[in-house]
Amino acid sequence: MNINKEMLLRPLTKYFLNFQSRNISGKAIVFSNYGNPSEVLQLHNYNIETNPLKPILVKFLASPINPSDINQIEGVYPEKPSFTKDLGTDFPCSVAGNEGVVEIIENMDKKSEFKPGKRAIMKNPGFGTWRTHAIADPNDLLFLDIDDVTAIQAATLSVNPCTAYCLLKNFYKLKPGDYFIQNGANSHVGQAAIQFGRIWGLNSINIIRNRSNIDKLKSFLYDLGATHVITDIELANKEFMEELVKKCCGESGIPLGLNCVGGKSILDLARYIKPNGHIVTYGAMSRQPLLMSSGILIFKNVHLHGFWITKYNRTYPEKRLKILNNILTYIKNKSFKDLLCDKVYLDKSLQDLIYMKTFKNALENKERKQVLVFN
Amino acid sequence: MNINKEMLLRPLTKYFLNFQSRNISGKAIVFSNYGNPSEVLQLHNYNIETNPLKPILVKFLASPINPSDINQIEGVYPEKPSFTKDLGTDFPCSVAGNEGVVEIIENMDKKSEFKPGKRAIMKNPGFGTWRTHAIADPNDLLFLDIDDVTAIQAATLSVNPCTAYCLLKNFYKLKPGDYFIQNGANSHVGQAAIQFGRIWGLNSINIIRNRSNIDKLKSFLYDLGATHVITDIELANKEFMEELVKKCCGESGIPLGLNCVGGKSILDLARYIKPNGHIVTYGAMSRQPLLMSSGILIFKNVHLHGFWITKYNRTYPEKRLKILNNILTYIKNKSFKDLLCDKVYLDKSLQDLIYMKTFKNALENKERKQVLVFN
């Protein structure tokens, strides 16, 4: 429902006679200053009710903790959230989190097609998804056919799988049988890229950090469809890599590299990119500047790019929708398997201290993706 | 003149009855092993005479010392020279140097259009240009209309000015009034880019290392057509740079950056590239790997490329020829001014020790481009 100026000049009640509002209590993870998330994030209890401008009351089902959420709280992310007292905080606050899935509890606009029970994901980042309840405008929400997928699948659909999809499609025209190489292959983007690779007939060389129990992770990635899974130590071993890449790609090398680590990892990976090939950076997990050899750029004519899903979605909303629907099809026909994650149950009935402790444990878990489940 | 198999099967004299050959003594700077140029380069005296396969006797007029020549001697350049005993050395040797201008002394093929007195530059790298005399096939040489330009202009035409030309033309469609930013702006590529900028109506922000007597160099670059000349220290000063770039380009930033330094310099430069802009690397004077911010790639969608004139020339020989002729036109109509260099006179009558000392002084001079002048 759009509110135009003329409407606002008249008593709103005239237009919303058939609306009913419900006051509801919720919990949100908020911050009022940028900083270390473990320090600046706080639990806030609030009551909200719908209003004509935000007529939809939603409850969050699940919201992941993505690296960009952390960067945003630290203040080093270009998307700055708005700080308001809308939730009745003493200081202007922002609700953390950008991705998630909601279910409509109530819609003041009874004529709307978006009825209670319907699910949606966030149309844009910056909504604040680490909370139990919110009021929303229809334009805040993206309604997809997600009734047949799990809340976790829906909650983790729009950032990482879409990024992986674009990384493989937008920078180099890979043909079936072609290889790509990626570091941070156990990230959600990495897991999704492996799967799109399998679905589209592509081969992948996947780099993960060496660790104890590595066989379990390798086995998981092979099950997703990885062609090769190697460690960062193997990546730095030229003899090992030259043999592997030669076996996979002959003398030429790999046409596409995906980097979410940075530092020396992208340089190690770049050595095996073929002449005129491309490397796309979409993350910086090592928090180190990229290292790159001038010679690889000059003599091999390798190109370096970056990819940011937020910018892509804003620029190409229709393409985004098509990608989301394609991925949903893959999920529904079981060709796209669940991404590895821990479900973090934030039960509303938990005492505040325990609620926050549960959340903070998730925040500090760097082993695998943490998805907050609100119930 | 092309020699085909049939010709080689018959007595060559039949085809070359009108040929005469002259034995000539020359001096060459050679190396038999890769390594530090000061250590591995040696002076070699030799006699050569033309033969039906290499019927053209040329004398070198001038040859520059380019960074890529040094890299080649060090063994870190992808173009590997051939090591032969052709010049009568005890060990297989290669003559150093890749760029230069020659004058034809004699052509065994009297029917050829390439007569004594005609000048040419090298068609390809790897010929070995740091020497007084050589025998050549017509295909070794590129005949341009260079009679009206100086030997220095012709000798330094094909590597650096052509690189600058391509850097400004091939990566971003700069419109008159647009800015580009470059480090190593006092390099020959830098000086040429400044001038093409002036000729084509482009503005340039030029970064040079801080030094004593910097005003003289700044003044020289302004005379070439630089819009701004700043030091690496000013580049690292965010406040200074933000003000300058805002004044030049408004809020958006600079669309194109040229990098021949690497290390931190490209990162400092990258901060002022506008969203969707490009940075092209064509050198690595700092001998440090490039440092790059993931955020600049991801959030600003800046693209990094490399450029290698050798590859370009091989791929687009006709475009190369057009570029060379365009630059020659600029030189002849005085819009392209002489590049800063030291002429290093290697007089054939010099004693070997003094000859080599003169050469090595040039080799170690990092202040400005050194051009060997043979007489």
Interface residues (C-beta under 8 A of the other chain):
Chain A: V76 P78 G262 L267 T281 Y282 G283 A284 P289 L290 L291 M292 S293 S294 G295 I296 L297 I298 F299 K300 N301 V302 H303 L304 H305 G306 F307 W308 K311
Chain B: V76 P78 G262 L267 T281 Y282 G283 A284 P289 L290 L291 M292 S293 S294 G295 I296 L297 I298 F299 K300 N301 V302 H303 L304 H305 G306 F307 W308 K311
